[in-house]
């Protein structure tokens, strides 16, 4: 298991606070991004990925935009445990997206571990047809793809 995936798993259950307060842990996720100082009401999926990588000495994108990961690291043809998965939201052409770490897939969905998934760090399923890219950090040996991994 990649070290950053272990870090992400150790954060399971961290969640946004109700309006009127903010989770300081999520504010810490933003610290290394272009929205440093923002609270847990700002989208934080990319900040979470960035923070997890930072705990392992891996340089992220520095951006809180999910689609900033599209040009980061190495492109993978097929997913592998712990790779970054970039998804589109609303439409493939939109600037909006989501990002998380690949765990597994089935015929219809990909399961990601990520932040801001229903307001928490958790596993969540997304349609395979929303995947834009699978990415792997530079400076780390390229992984073997997951068994029967989708393209």
Number of C-alpha atoms within 10 A of each C-alpha: 7 12 14 22 22 13 17 23 16 12 18 15 13 16 20 24 16 10 8 5 11 16 15 15 15 29 21 18 27 29 17 20 21 14 19 16 15 19 21 24 17 15 20 30 25 30 32 29 28 25 25 25 19 16 13 14 11 15 17 21 21 19 18 24 21 24 23 17 25 19 11 16 18 16 18 19 13 18 29 23 17 24 27 28 30 24 24 20 14 10 11 14 9 10 13 14 22 25 32 29 25 24 21 18 20 13 10 11 16 22 19 24 25 30 32 25 19 12 17 19 25 20 19 16 16 15 14 17 12 19 20 17 22 26 25 21 17 13 9 11 8 14 15 11 15 15 11 11 15 15 11
